[in-house]
């Protein structure tokens, strides 16, 4: 691998761990983890104590399959993950933005989840 690619991947891993070491989910208050690719955006509710994913939703899920990554689809993913959390009697979560800045799609997803009733 090229040295610049190694450096870039190492920097990405450091950014993830810098955020993740402060964020820890539990059964009562799971971690809302957000990830995105070039085409899609995903959100998961994770219980770190048991190492279990409680719920997940993304633009590749059955209800949202025709959409691609956009601000509208990020809003939809935020609403759906909040709806899934409410179905499991989860009201508060810890937001894990991963290596991404709280800007653009990530902020839209978080704000729509807040509007739908999640607290973080």
C-alpha positions as a printed NumPy array, in Angstrom:
array([[  0.   ,   0.   ,   0.   ],
       [  1.14 ,   3.507,  -0.734],
       [  2.453,   5.458,   2.253],
       [ -0.13 ,   8.231,   1.819],
       [ -2.968,   5.674,   1.961],
       [ -1.533,   4.177,   5.146],
       [ -1.306,   7.645,   6.687],
       [ -4.88 ,   8.492,   5.668],
       [ -6.284,   5.22 ,   7.033],
       [ -4.32 ,   5.674,  10.261],
       [ -5.683,   9.219,  10.654],
       [ -9.252,   7.953,  10.077],
       [ -8.829,   5.252,  12.712],
       [ -7.503,   7.84 ,  15.184],
       [-10.507,  10.114,  14.568],
       [-12.917,   7.23 ,  15.153],
       [-11.253,   6.209,  18.396],
       [-10.993,   9.801,  19.634],
       [-14.783,  10.036,  19.479],
       [-15.595,   6.441,  20.444],
       [-13.473,   6.374,  23.631],
       [-15.785,   9.005,  25.157],
       [-19.012,   7.378,  23.952],
       [-20.31 ,   4.146,  25.455],
       [-23.818,   2.749,  25.081],
       [-25.773,   0.654,  27.571],
       [-29.086,  -1.174,  27.589],
       [-30.91 ,   1.854,  29.013],
       [-29.118,   4.398,  26.849],
       [-27.69 ,   2.8  ,  23.678],
       [-25.238,   4.364,  21.256],
       [-26.689,   5.804,  18.025],
       [-23.907,   5.123,  15.553],
       [-23.96 ,   6.803,  12.133],
       [-21.997,   5.742,   9.086],
       [-22.12 ,   6.658,   5.446],
       [-20.716,   5.546,   2.128],
       [-20.596,   7.258,  -1.237],
       [-24.166,   6.161,  -1.993],
       [-25.916,   5.411,   1.316],
       [-26.286,   6.468,   4.949],
       [-26.936,   4.155,   7.92 ],
       [-27.825,   4.441,  11.62 ],
       [-27.676,   1.767,  14.324],
       [-28.637,   1.534,  17.99 ],
       [-25.89 ,  -0.436,  19.752],
       [-25.688,  -1.842,  23.287],
       [-21.953,  -1.89 ,  24.024],
       [-22.297,  -3.837,  27.287],
       [-23.735,  -6.875,  25.512],
       [-22.186,  -6.17 ,  22.106],
       [-25.581,  -6.286,  20.394],
       [-27.199,  -4.153,  17.719],
       [-30.7  ,  -3.318,  18.944],
       [-32.009,  -1.707,  15.755],
       [-30.71 ,  -0.422,  12.474],
       [-31.96 ,   1.516,   9.482],
       [-30.396,   2.882,   6.335],
       [-31.097,   3.904,   2.785],
       [-30.703,   0.254,   1.74 ],
       [-33.47 ,  -0.914,   4.094],
       [-36.713,  -2.224,   2.576],
       [-38.739,   0.91 ,   3.341],
       [-36.187,   3.312,   1.892],
       [-34.522,   1.329,  -0.88 ],
       [-35.215,   3.669,  -3.804],
       [-33.49 ,   6.639,  -2.154],
       [-29.82 ,   7.512,  -2.32 ],
       [-27.699,   9.542,   0.073],
       [-29.188,  13.04 ,   0.362],
       [-30.41 ,  15.384,   3.064],
       [-33.984,  14.181,   2.573],
       [-32.961,  10.558,   2.946],
       [-30.88 ,  11.429,   6.035],
       [-33.987,  13.005,   7.572],
       [-35.974,   9.862,   6.759],
       [-33.318,   7.604,   8.319],
       [-33.352,   9.763,  11.476],
       [-37.144,   9.558,  11.754],
       [-37.172,   5.799,  11.181],
       [-34.414,   5.042,  13.703],
       [-36.285,   7.153,  16.28 ],
       [-39.465,   5.2  ,  15.5  ],
       [-37.61 ,   1.894,  15.951],
       [-36.16 ,   3.137,  19.246],
       [-39.599,   4.147,  20.506],
       [-40.843,   0.657,  19.614],
       [-38.184,  -0.794,  21.936],
       [-39.002,   1.718,  24.735],
       [-35.765,   3.673,  24.247],
       [-36.062,   7.426,  24.791],
       [-32.457,   8.545,  25.307],
       [-29.405,   7.642,  23.252],
       [-25.782,   8.665,  23.015],
       [-24.938,  10.051,  19.568],
       [-21.805,   8.611,  17.953],
       [-20.845,  10.57 ,  14.866],
       [-17.836,   8.347,  14.192],
       [-15.162,  10.053,  12.141],
       [-17.569,  12.514,  10.54 ],
       [-18.076,  16.152,  11.47 ],
       [-21.448,  17.129,  12.906],
       [-22.34 ,  18.839,   9.671],
       [-24.529,  18.278,   6.623],
       [-26.042,  14.806,   6.432],
       [-24.989,  13.815,   9.949],
       [-26.582,  16.945,  11.426],
       [-29.78 ,  16.403,   9.411],
       [-30.059,  12.818,  10.647],
       [-29.481,  13.869,  14.269],
       [-31.939,  16.762,  14.117],
       [-34.698,  14.641,  12.576],
       [-34.152,  11.959,  15.241],
       [-34.482,  14.669,  17.914],
       [-37.667,  15.982,  16.312],
       [-39.085,  12.458,  16.258],
       [-38.62 ,  12.187,  20.03 ],
       [-35.132,  10.837,  20.791],
       [-33.147,  12.704,  23.424],
       [-29.365,  13.123,  23.228]])
